[in-house]
Amino acid sequence: MANSDSSAGVPVQRLAFGRRLRALRTRAGLSQTAVAAAAGMDRSFYAEVEAAIHSVSVDRIPALARALGVGPHELFQDPPADSSQDLPPCER
């Protein structure tokens, strides 16, 4: 599959989205519990979205953006420059 991480079969877009969420959440100084609650989601589901186990529907995007204090479009942009500390060393 051309659009997936060859080691896990996870779609590249899902991996990128989870990393962006984590970077934005970390930058905002929020816990997964706080973001999930503000977005009206279960914490364990939110954690699995960050981990690229699950994806969210388009209906959840505005709520996630509000919870993170960003515009919806920012969930689909490259992570903030200072978020490289949030990625494993092999992905920096």
C-alpha positions as a Markdown table, in Angstrom:
| # | Residue | x | y | z |
|---|---|---|---|---|
| 1 | Met | 0.0 | 0.0 | 0.0 |
| 2 | Ala | 1.6 | 3.2 | -1.2 |
| 3 | Asn | 0.0 | 5.4 | 1.5 |
| 4 | Ser | 1.0 | 3.4 | 4.5 |
| 5 | Asp | 3.9 | 2.9 | 6.8 |
| 6 | Ser | 5.4 | -0.3 | 5.5 |
| 7 | Ser | 6.2 | -1.7 | 9.0 |
| 8 | Ala | 2.7 | -1.4 | 10.4 |
| 9 | Gly | 0.3 | -0.9 | 7.5 |
| 10 | Val | -0.9 | 2.4 | 9.1 |
| 11 | Pro | -1.9 | 5.1 | 6.7 |
| 12 | Val | 0.7 | 7.8 | 6.5 |
| 13 | Gln | -2.0 | 10.5 | 6.9 |
| 14 | Arg | -3.2 | 8.9 | 10.1 |
| 15 | Leu | 0.3 | 8.9 | 11.5 |
| 16 | Ala | 0.8 | 12.5 | 10.6 |
| 17 | Phe | -2.5 | 13.6 | 12.1 |
| 18 | Gly | -1.8 | 11.9 | 15.4 |
| 19 | Arg | 1.7 | 13.5 | 15.5 |
| 20 | Arg | 0.1 | 16.9 | 14.8 |
| 21 | Leu | -2.5 | 16.5 | 17.6 |
| 22 | Arg | 0.2 | 15.5 | 20.0 |
| 23 | Ala | 2.5 | 18.4 | 19.1 |
| 24 | Leu | -0.3 | 20.9 | 19.4 |
| 25 | Arg | -1.5 | 19.4 | 22.7 |
| 26 | Thr | 2.0 | 19.5 | 24.1 |
| 27 | Arg | 2.6 | 23.0 | 22.9 |
| 28 | Ala | -0.7 | 24.1 | 24.6 |
| 29 | Gly | 0.4 | 22.3 | 27.8 |
| 30 | Leu | -2.7 | 20.2 | 27.9 |
| 31 | Ser | -3.1 | 16.6 | 29.0 |
| 32 | Gln | -4.9 | 14.0 | 26.8 |
| 33 | Thr | -7.7 | 14.0 | 29.4 |
| 34 | Ala | -8.2 | 17.7 | 29.1 |
| 35 | Val | -8.3 | 17.8 | 25.3 |
| 36 | Ala | -10.6 | 14.8 | 25.1 |
| 37 | Ala | -13.0 | 16.3 | 27.7 |
| 38 | Ala | -13.0 | 19.6 | 25.9 |
| 39 | Ala | -13.7 | 17.9 | 22.5 |
| 40 | Gly | -16.4 | 15.7 | 24.0 |
| 41 | Met | -14.4 | 12.5 | 23.4 |
| 42 | Asp | -13.4 | 9.6 | 25.6 |
| 43 | Arg | -9.8 | 9.9 | 26.7 |
| 44 | Ser | -8.8 | 6.4 | 25.6 |
| 45 | Phe | -10.2 | 7.0 | 22.2 |
| 46 | Tyr | -8.4 | 10.4 | 21.9 |
| 47 | Ala | -5.1 | 8.6 | 23.0 |
| 48 | Glu | -5.6 | 6.1 | 20.3 |
| 49 | Val | -6.1 | 8.8 | 17.7 |
| 50 | Glu | -2.8 | 10.3 | 18.7 |
| 51 | Ala | -1.2 | 6.9 | 18.5 |
| 52 | Ala | -2.7 | 6.4 | 15.0 |
| 53 | Ile | -4.7 | 3.4 | 16.0 |
| 54 | His | -8.0 | 5.2 | 15.1 |
| 55 | Ser | -8.9 | 8.2 | 13.0 |
| 56 | Val | -11.6 | 10.7 | 13.7 |
| 57 | Ser | -14.6 | 11.7 | 11.6 |
| 58 | Val | -14.7 | 15.1 | 10.0 |
| 59 | Asp | -17.4 | 16.0 | 12.4 |
| 60 | Arg | -14.9 | 15.9 | 15.3 |
| 61 | Ile | -12.4 | 18.3 | 13.7 |
| 62 | Pro | -13.9 | 21.6 | 14.9 |
| 63 | Ala | -14.2 | 20.3 | 18.5 |
| 64 | Leu | -10.6 | 19.1 | 18.5 |
| 65 | Ala | -9.4 | 22.4 | 17.1 |
| 66 | Arg | -11.4 | 24.4 | 19.7 |
| 67 | Ala | -10.0 | 22.1 | 22.5 |
| 68 | Leu | -6.5 | 22.8 | 21.3 |
| 69 | Gly | -7.0 | 26.5 | 20.8 |
| 70 | Val | -6.3 | 26.4 | 17.1 |
| 71 | Gly | -8.1 | 26.8 | 13.8 |
| 72 | Pro | -9.3 | 23.5 | 12.1 |
| 73 | His | -6.8 | 24.0 | 9.3 |
| 74 | Glu | -3.9 | 23.9 | 11.8 |
| 75 | Leu | -4.7 | 20.2 | 12.4 |
| 76 | Phe | -3.6 | 19.5 | 8.9 |
| 77 | Gln | -0.4 | 21.6 | 8.7 |
| 78 | Asp | 3.1 | 20.5 | 9.6 |
| 79 | Pro | 3.7 | 20.4 | 13.4 |
| 80 | Pro | 5.1 | 23.6 | 15.0 |
| 81 | Ala | 8.9 | 23.9 | 14.6 |
| 82 | Asp | 9.5 | 23.4 | 18.3 |
| 83 | Ser | 7.6 | 20.1 | 18.3 |
| 84 | Ser | 10.5 | 18.0 | 17.2 |
| 85 | Gln | 11.1 | 17.2 | 20.8 |
| 86 | Asp | 7.8 | 15.4 | 20.8 |
| 87 | Leu | 8.9 | 12.9 | 18.1 |
| 88 | Pro | 11.1 | 9.9 | 18.7 |
| 89 | Pro | 14.7 | 10.6 | 17.7 |
| 90 | Cys | 14.5 | 8.6 | 14.5 |
| 91 | Glu | 11.7 | 10.9 | 13.3 |
| 92 | Arg | 13.3 | 14.3 | 14.1 |
